[in-house]
Amino acid sequence: MRKPNFKAPKDWDRRWLLLAELMASFSKDPSTKVGAVAVRDRRVLSTGFNGMPTGVVDSSFRLNDRDVRLSMTVHAEMNVINFAARNGVSLMGSDLFIFPLAPCSNCASSIIQAGVRRVIVYDYVIPQRWQQSFDTAAEMFSESGVALLRLPEKEEKEPEEDVSNIRIENPTITPRHQCLKTHYPLDSVLSIKPTNALAWSLDRLNMALASILFLLLWKAPHAGNSGRSISASRKTNASN
């Protein structure tokens, strides 16, 4: 069975950006491939990539002519919003993950109107020719309350914990009868770990053996006295 040849990031934001990168690979744009994913409560609501509108022929002539391509191409963010609207899916309160660049000012207006609460992108260098449009989009997001997050491309590794100096001590074992005497909650009595269960059983066994020994020592003198009284009564009857 074939398995994935990559490992998913630990951070969920990076996982969705990885999916947006996959959506970008579907684009036929020879210059810039963009993908976007709308997510809410860790569920995908809508996906999209930049390309020609549905039913419009994406011929090599149109794709290779920059002016024609720019005039006919629908951006990935707009496709996410449009396909969600077509399927009756609300994007209110959702997160929009875009790869590789932040949205332009035109897409930002639609993102705000759709009710998206966060826009997450990688912290890539924006080309100079698009800088003004992206700055306008960032300003619109700031004023409308939409958070724009720029993540580093590489995920920071968590520092490994040094276990060489960790000292492991045996937990204090409290037998059941002591728990009941000290009025411990019943949960603390029942939730005995496997390592404590053996010690608790041995403690009960020692108590039982001590009780048996006490009874044997207590009955031994009484048993001797009763035996002597019986023999004495037999001698008396015999003499009579």
N, C-alpha and C positions, 0 to 999 in steps of 0.2 A: 504494500500500500504506500502510495506517495505521500510524503509529509511536507509541511511548509519548510522552505529553505531559509527562513528568517525567524527571529524571536521577537514577539510583540513587546513593545515598551511597557514599563510598569505604570507610567502615567497615562490616564485615560485620554487626556487631551492629545497626547502624542499618538495614541492609537487611532483616534479619529483623523488626525492629520495624515497618518499613513494611508488611511482609506481615501482621503481627499487626493493624495498623490496618485493612488491607483486610478481614481476617476479621471485625473488629468491625463493619464496615458491613453485614454479613449479618444482624446481630441485629435483631429486631423490638421490642426493649425500648424504650419511648418515653422512658425516663429516662436510663439509662446503657447504652451499647453497649461491650462488652468483647470483645476478640479475643486469642487465644493461639496460639503456634506452638512446637512442640518440635523441636529441631534437634540433630543429632549429625554431626560431620565435614562440616559444610556441606550436609547432606542433611535434608530435611524428613521427620520421623517421623510427626507427627500435628498436626492443626489443630482449632480449636474456637472457638465464640463462645457467649455466654450466651443462653439461650432455654429453651423448654419441652422436656421429654423427647421422644424419638422416638415418634411416634404420638399424642401429646397435642395436642389442638386449641389453637392459640394465638389464641383469639378476642379481639376488641377488648375485650370485657367483662373477661376475665382480665388482659389487658395493662394496661388502664387502672385496674384496682383494685390499688393498691399492695400491700396485705396479701396478696391472692390471688397476685399476680405474684411477690412475694418467697418465698412458701411453695412455689411450683411451679417456679421457674426454676432451671436447672442452670447453674452458673458456667462461664465459658469454660475455666478451668484444669481443672475436673473433666471437662469434655467431652473435652479433649485426652487426659487419662489414661484415661478410659473407652473412647474409640474406639481408642486404642492397644492396650488390653487386649483389646478385641473382635477386633482384627485380628492378635493375637499379636505385637505389636511391643513390645520392651523399651525403656523410657526410661532405663535405667541409664546414667549418665554423660552425659546429654543436657543441653542448655541450653533453658530455657523463656523465651520472649519474650512479654510481656504488654502490651497497650495498652488503656486509657491508665493504669490504676492498678495498684499492687502487689496481690498476693493477700491475701485475708482469712485469719484464723487457721484456719478450717475447711479451706480449700483448701491452706494451707501444710502441714498434717499429711499430706495425700495426696501432695503434691509431694515431701515428704521420704521417704515410704514408697516412692514410685516410683523413687527413686534419682537424681533430678535433681541435677546438681552446681552449676548456676548459674541464677539468676532475674534477668532483665534487664528493666528498665522505664525509662520516662522519669521525670525528677525533677519530677513535678507536685506541686502542693499537694494534700494529702489532705483531703477533706471532714471536718469536725469530728465528724460522726456516726459515721464509720468509723475514726477515729483510733485508738481503743483496740484494735480488732481488728487493724489493720495493725501497731501496735506489738507486739502479741503474736506476730504472724507473724514480724516481724523478729527478735524474741528467740528464737523457735524455730529459725529459720534459722541464727542465730549459734551456738547450742548444738549443732546437728546437723552443722555444717560446710558448709552450703549457702550459697554466695556470693550476696548480694543487691546488684546493681549498679544505680545510678540514673544515667542519662545525661542530660546537658543536651539540651533539645529541639533546639537548633540545633547543627549540627556546626561545630566550630572549623576555620577555614580555615588551611591550612599557609602559613607565611610564604614569599613568593616569593624565590627566590635572586637576589641582585644579581650579574649577569654582566658589568657594565660594567668591573669591576676585575680580571677574570680574564685572565691572560696565557697565551696559547697558544704553546708552544714546539715546534719540530720534534723528534721523538723521535730518539734516537741510533740510527744504522743500523749494524748489525754484519753484514758479508758472511758468506756461508756458510763460506768457507775459514778465516776468522778464528774463527768459532764452533767449527769442528772442531779448530783448533790449541789453543784455550783450553779444550777439553773441555766446551763448553756442552752441555746436554741436547739431544737430538734434537728435542724438542718446540719448543724455542726457535728452532730452525732452520726447522722446517716451518711454524710459526705466524707467518709473516711477513705483516704487514698490507699491503693493497693499495698504500699510499703508499710502503712500504719495498721492495716487489717491483720497482718500476721502478728505484730506485737500486741495488738488488742486481744487476739485469740489466745496468745500465750499468757497474757495477764489474767484472763478469765479462767484458764486451766489451772494456773497457780492458786487462784482463789478457791477453786473447787477442791483441789488436793489439800489445801490447808483446812478446809471445812471437814473433809473426810477424816483427816488426821485428828482434828479436835474431837470429833464424835467418838473415834476409837479410843482415845485417851480418856475421855469422860465416861464411857461405858465400862471400861475395864475394871475399875474399883467396885462399881455397883454390881457387876456380874459376880465378882468374888464373894462379896458379902451375902448375896442371895443364895449362892451355892452353899456357904457355911450354915446359913439358917435352915436350909432344907435338910442337910445331913443331921443337924442337931435335933430337929423335930422327929426324924426317923428313929434316932437313938432313944428318945423319950417314949415313943410309942412302943418300941421293942421291950423296954424295961417294964412297962405296964402290962 
